[in-house]
Amino acid sequence: ALKEFQLQKIQQENSYQSVLYNLLTSYFSYQLSLGMNIDFDEVIGK
């Protein structure tokens, strides 16, 4: 029973890490696209 509990805990931590990772990557790609949009606007403005 203890081993099963430990396995569940590990799986929960892994899923938490993957969710956090997904949030970070989507956030950074969002920031990146924002930065690119700003660059495009500057280029168009010139």
N, C-alpha and C positions, 0 to 999 in steps of 0.2 A: 504493500500500500504506500509505503514511504517513497519507493522508487517511482511509482506512478505519479505521486504528488510532485516530486522533483522534476519529472519529465514535463508535466503540465506547466510548472512554473517556468521552465526553460522555454517551452513553446510560447508562452505568454510574453516572455521577455523578447524573444525573437520577433514575434508579430509586432510588438511595441516598437522595436528598433526599425523594422521595415516600414511601419507607418510613418515614423519620424523621418526616416530616410526619404520616403516618397514626398512628404511635406516639404522637406528641405530642397529636394531636386526641383519640384514644381515651383517653389518660391524663387529659386535662383534662375530657372529658365524664364520665369515671369519677369524678373528684374532685368535679365539679359534682353528679352524682347522689348521691354520698355526702353532700355538704353539704345537698342538698335533703332527703334521708332524715332527716338529723339535725334539720333544721327541722321536718319533719312530726312526728317523735317528740316534739319540744318542744311543738308545738301540741297533740298528742294528750294529752301529760302534763298540760297546763293544762286 
